[in-house]
Amino acid sequence: MHFVYMVRCSDNSLYTGYTNDLDKRIEVHNTGKGAKYTKSRLPVSIVFYRRVDSKSIGLRLEARLKKLSKKKKEDLVQKFALRNELSLS
């Protein structure tokens, strides 16, 4: 499986990444061994993810998401949270 994800850092910023093991990647981020960006902004929590079919698709989507404005990223996070909240009801 391949995932593109966003985590919320302790300073309220968002970090976007790609992985083939989402749970393990979040754990690595929170041990300070993940990305340089998140290392000084721990802990992080997952706020968005999308499963994709291949690494190449995942890396292209990651690049597109990283170019979005903070507002558009926050909109995606909000929609993701709402969709997941509704599916739990």
Order of alpha helices (4+ residues) and beta strands (2+ residues): beta-beta-alpha-alpha-beta-alpha-alpha
